[in-house]
Amino acid sequence: NDTRRMMHWGIIGWGWMIACLAVGLRFGIIGVAWGYTVGVVTLLWPCLAYAFKGTSFRVLEVLATMVAPVIAAACGAAVMLLRPWLEQPSAILNLLIMGTLATVVWLLVTLLLPSGRRTLMAIPAIVRKKSIE
């Protein structure tokens, strides 16, 4: 029964997340952030495995589709390491500069990866199809 499986996963998943957050709470706001991160990362595989049980989907196949976007996002986020050298007096200017740089890096990395290129090239067809429906 799918409803029962969802309830079981909710109890297990939220129980684990609360435990991770409770441990992190002892270390302040940074500890809570780390607790949340550890909770989400450690639940990813079991969550997908439990959700795909009895289907034709496989966890490794789904995770493989995430590799290119994660690499591109990490490279875009790495732009933030340049912030000390690009710091401007205006918060708006900082946001514009860093956001633009992160987006350009993300786009370039996405275009360099074959699966990223395929995904970007498919977007116009998807948009056209959705606008017709």
WOBELZI-V20428 format. One record per pair of residues at least 12 apart in sequence whose ideal C-beta (glycine too) atoms are under 6 Angstrom apart, sorted by the first residue. I is the first residue (numbers start at 1). J is the second residue. D is the distance in Angstrom with one decimal. If there is no record, write none. Layout:
BEGIN
i->I j->J d->D
i->I j->J d->D
END
This chain:
BEGIN
i->9 j->50 d->5.6
i->13 j->43 d->5.7
i->16 j->39 d->6.0
i->17 j->39 d->4.4
i->20 j->35 d->4.2
i->20 j->38 d->5.3
i->20 j->39 d->3.6
i->21 j->35 d->4.7
i->23 j->35 d->5.6
i->68 j->113 d->4.4
i->68 j->115 d->4.4
i->68 j->116 d->4.4
i->72 j->106 d->4.9
i->72 j->109 d->4.2
i->72 j->110 d->4.5
i->75 j->105 d->5.3
i->75 j->109 d->4.5
i->76 j->102 d->4.2
i->76 j->105 d->4.9
i->76 j->106 d->3.5
i->79 j->101 d->4.7
i->79 j->102 d->4.4
i->79 j->105 d->5.3
END
